[in-house]
Amino acid sequence: MIVETEGLTKRYGSATVLSGLDLKVAEGSVLALLGPNGAGKTTTIRILSTLTRPDGGTAQVCGFDVVREAAAVRGVISLTGQYAAVDEEQTGRENLVMIARLRGFARPAARARALELLERFELVDAADRRVRTYSGGMRRRLDLAMSLVARPRLLFLDEPTTGLDPVSRTTMWDAIGDLVRDGVTIFLTTQYLEEADRLADRILVLHNGGVVADGTADALKNSVGGTRLDLIFSCAEDALRARSVTGGVADGVTLSVPSDGSAVHLHRVLDDLLTARVSVLRVSTHRPTLDDVFTSLILPDAAAVAA
């Protein structure tokens, strides 16, 4: 395990942000940490990256204690925060060379590493332009490149695609996928559930200072229900008539019927409705998404607080 925590706690005044977090992350994997604002995602990353001291519990990264051996931890990790930490008055190449020199590279090695990363993140054409002329997506790619100068074993990504347009976000996802194939362990926080679904081997949902769900994307989706058939009718009365035949939940002109997702079940439902002389306009299948998982875990508490 490249990350292990036990009973990790953190308080800010009277607010408990983390209350006994137990966590294990396997090397070479991608862990996504989800949760509403204030759930403790960024606090967890700050503790594991030695930027914040915990109030209780223990945490080890690459076998080093984050409090007693903070310098050793910093030698094997890198962090890309929520906002690009680049010098806008320097060029992209100068930013990368600067970081390489700070990490102990000799000048020729620093220039070579900078060029390697510029090529990898498709920034060669803009390498000698000042960063203030870069688009948001280019700055984010440069920021990620700067995090990789020293070839970390573990990379923390704190909401890495916030504010990016869909094309830039997809480009970042591809870059992160390449890092995983190179053996880098990724610890990711995100507000984009599609991002976690696409990138993560394992997902943890934080809420009220603790883990409320832990598993693969598929396992979490299955926990809130299987595949459903969504049957659309011309009127609400037909939907209600169909419900008496197939079961399910009617909502206006739509009837949702639990299904195993097979063609056999779909044919059986349609045959039963044909026999009952109920006409169906359209049929679609709906598999639970991470949005459904998030909603089932978080919204009940939010509704209770509002009440």
Secondary structure, DSSP 8 states (H G I E B T S, - for coil): --EEEEEEEEEETTEEEEEEEEEEE-TT-EEEEE-STTSSHHHHHHHHTTSS--SEEEEEETTEETTTTHHHHHTTEEEE-SS----TTSBHHHHHHHHHHHTT--HHHHHHHHHHHHHHTT-GGGTTSBGGGS-HHHHHHHHHHHHTTT--SEEEEESTTTT--HHHHHHHHHHHHHHHHTT-EEEEE-S-HHHHHHH-SEEEEEETTEEEEEE-HHHHHHHT---EEEEE-SSHHHHHHHHHHH--EEETTEEEEE--S-HHHHHHHHHHHHHTT---SEEEEE---HHHHHHHHHHHHHHHHH-
